[in-house]
Amino acid sequence: MFKGVLPLYRWTIRAKIYKWYKQLDEIEKVATSTEETLKKNQEDLLSLKDEVQAHTKVPLSYKGEYYNLLLHIDLVAKELKLQKKV
């Protein structure tokens, strides 16, 4: 029984983080050809980041993965800003 507890705990904590990657991936994959779509995607990213910060609490040992998620959100936001300028 104890052998299954640690992997289940790891999976539970990582699932808290990785569930947000699906939304991030959807925002990134949307065709961004129009100004309106770019603006909507940027708003979606801001709300996603706020939601992640408000609703995702992880132990210190998993903070690296949590901060990687926040960095990936910022990276996609910067890519959208670059597309907007072009």
N, C-alpha and C positions, 0 to 999 in steps of 0.2 A: 504494500500500500504506500509506503513512504517513497518508493522509487518513482511512483507516478505523480507525487505531489509537486516536486521541484519542476519537472517539465511542464506541468499544467500551470504552475505559477508563472513561469517564463512566458508561456504562450498567452496567458491572460494579460500580462503587462504589455507585451509587444502588440497584442491585438488592439489595445487602447491607442497605440501610436499608428499602426499600419492602417487602421480604418480610415484615417484622414488622407492617406496617400491615394485612395480611390477617387476621392473628390478632387484632389489636386491634379491627378492624371486626366480626369474629365475636363477640367478647365483648360489644361494645357493642350488637349487634343482638338478642342473646338476650333473650327476654321475662324481665323481672325482677320478676315479680309475687309471688314467695314469698321469704321470709327466707332459706331454704336456697339458692335460686338466686343471690340477691344475695351471700351469703357466698362461694359457689363462684366467682362472677365476680371478687370482690375478691381471692381467693387466686390465681386465674388471672392477674390483672393484676400482682400482686406477682412471681409466677414469670416472667411475660413480661418485666418490667422487669429482673429479675436476669439472665435469659438474654440480653437485648439488651446489657446492659452487659458481660457476660462474653464474648460471642461476636462482637460487632460492632466491628471495628477499621477506622477510616476515616482518610484523610489530613486534615490540618488544613483544607484548602480545602472539605471536605464536612462539617465538624463542625456547621455551622448546621443542616443537614438532620437530622443525628443528634440534636442537642439538641431540635429540633422534635418528633421522634418521642418522646423522653422526656417532653416537656411534654404531648404528646397523651395519653400513657399516664396521666400524673398528672391530666389533665383528666377523662378517663373515670372514673378512680378517685374523684374528687371528686363526679362526677355520681351514681355508685353510692352513695356515702355519703349524698347528699341524698335519693335514693330510699329508702334504708333508714330515714331519719328520718321520712319522710312516712307 
